[in-house]
């Protein structure tokens, strides 16, 4: 990975934010993590900051105010980011959540693993083993 790659994490849990950022740095030090604490903040950033265009969006499902599925629908309405992969990043492993989010346009579903080493391995698979969008 030569060019800087930005991953946008939408997650209200500070511990999950820290673990995600640490795992990203282990995958590749050039990966940048930008965090939004909720869907409202994320949507504002993507709609108002024209220069902000992450290569990947990671979206938690269980958040206050707006659920991740609603947020996914709203993200899909933003034409500027329509080709950016949106990966659900959730504690859920429910087949129904996986099916519903894929039907709504999610590119992948990543269940939050219990260990940072497992998260690093999964992120490496997702980000390095496939061509960049």
C-alpha positions in Angstrom: 0.0 0.0 0.0 1.8 3.2 -1.1 -0.9 5.9 -1.2 -2.3 6.9 2.2 -5.6 5.1 2.8 -8.3 6.5 5.2 -10.7 4.3 7.0 -13.7 6.0 8.5 -15.0 4.3 11.7 -18.5 5.2 12.8 -18.7 3.8 16.3 -19.9 5.2 19.7 -17.7 3.0 21.9 -14.3 4.6 22.8 -12.7 1.2 23.6 -13.7 -0.1 20.2 -12.4 3.0 18.5 -9.0 2.7 20.2 -8.7 -1.1 19.4 -9.7 -0.4 15.8 -7.1 2.3 15.3 -4.4 0.2 16.9 -5.2 -2.8 14.7 -5.2 -0.6 11.6 -1.7 0.7 12.5 -0.5 -2.9 12.9 -1.9 -3.8 9.4 -0.1 -0.9 7.8 1.3 2.2 9.4 0.1 4.3 6.4 -3.5 3.6 7.2 -5.3 6.5 8.8 -8.3 6.1 11.0 -10.9 8.9 11.2 -13.6 8.4 13.8 -17.2 9.7 14.2 -18.9 9.0 17.5 -22.4 8.6 16.0 -24.2 8.5 12.7 -25.3 12.1 12.8 -21.7 13.3 13.1 -20.6 10.9 10.3 -23.3 12.1 8.0 -22.5 15.7 8.7 -18.8 15.1 8.0 -19.5 13.3 4.7 -22.0 15.9 3.5 -20.3 19.1 4.6 -16.6 18.3 4.2 -16.2 17.9 0.4 -12.5 17.0 0.7 -13.2 14.2 3.1 -13.5 11.0 1.1 -12.4 7.9 2.9 -11.4 4.7 1.0 -13.4 2.5 3.5 -16.2 3.1 5.9 -16.7 0.8 8.9 -20.1 1.1 10.5 -21.3 -0.1 13.9 -24.9 -1.2 14.1 -25.9 -0.6 17.8 -25.6 3.1 18.4 -27.7 5.8 20.1 -30.0 8.1 18.2 -29.6 6.4 14.8 -29.1 2.7 14.3 -26.4 1.5 12.0 -28.9 0.1 9.5 -30.6 3.6 9.2 -27.2 5.2 8.8 -26.3 2.7 6.1 -29.4 3.8 4.1 -28.5 7.5 4.6 -24.8 6.9 3.6 -26.0 5.2 0.4 -27.8 8.4 -0.6 -24.6 10.4 -0.8 -23.6 10.2 -4.4 -20.0 11.3 -3.8 -19.2 8.1 -1.7 -21.4 5.6 -3.6 -18.4 3.4 -4.6 -16.8 3.4 -1.2 -17.1 0.0 0.5 -19.1 0.2 3.7 -18.2 -2.6 6.1 -20.5 -3.3 9.0 -18.4 -3.6 12.2 -20.6 -5.0 15.0 -20.8 -7.2 18.0 -23.7 -8.9 16.2 -23.2 -12.1 14.3 -26.9 -12.6 13.7 -27.5 -14.0 10.2 -30.5 -11.7 9.9 -28.3 -8.6 10.5 -25.8 -9.8 8.0 -28.5 -10.5 5.3 -30.3 -7.1 6.0 -27.2 -5.0 5.9 -25.9 -6.7 2.7 -29.4 -6.1 1.1 -29.0 -2.4 2.1 -25.7 -2.2 0.3 -23.0 -3.2 2.8 -19.9 -4.6 1.2 -19.0 -6.9 4.1 -19.8 -7.8 7.7 -17.1 -8.0 10.3 -18.1 -9.2 13.7 -16.0 -7.5 16.4 -13.5 -10.1 17.5 -12.4 -10.5 21.2 -8.7 -10.1 20.5 -6.8 -7.3 18.7 -4.7 -10.0 16.9 -7.9 -11.4 15.4 -9.1 -7.9 14.4 -5.7 -7.2 12.8 -5.9 -10.4 10.8 -9.4 -9.6 9.6 -8.6 -6.0 8.7 -5.5 -7.2 6.8 -7.7 -9.6 4.8 -10.3 -6.9 4.1 -7.9 -4.1 3.2 -4.8 -5.8 1.7 -6.1 -8.9 0.0 -8.4 -7.1 -2.4 -7.9 -4.2 -4.8 -8.5 -0.7 -3.5 -11.8 0.9 -4.4 
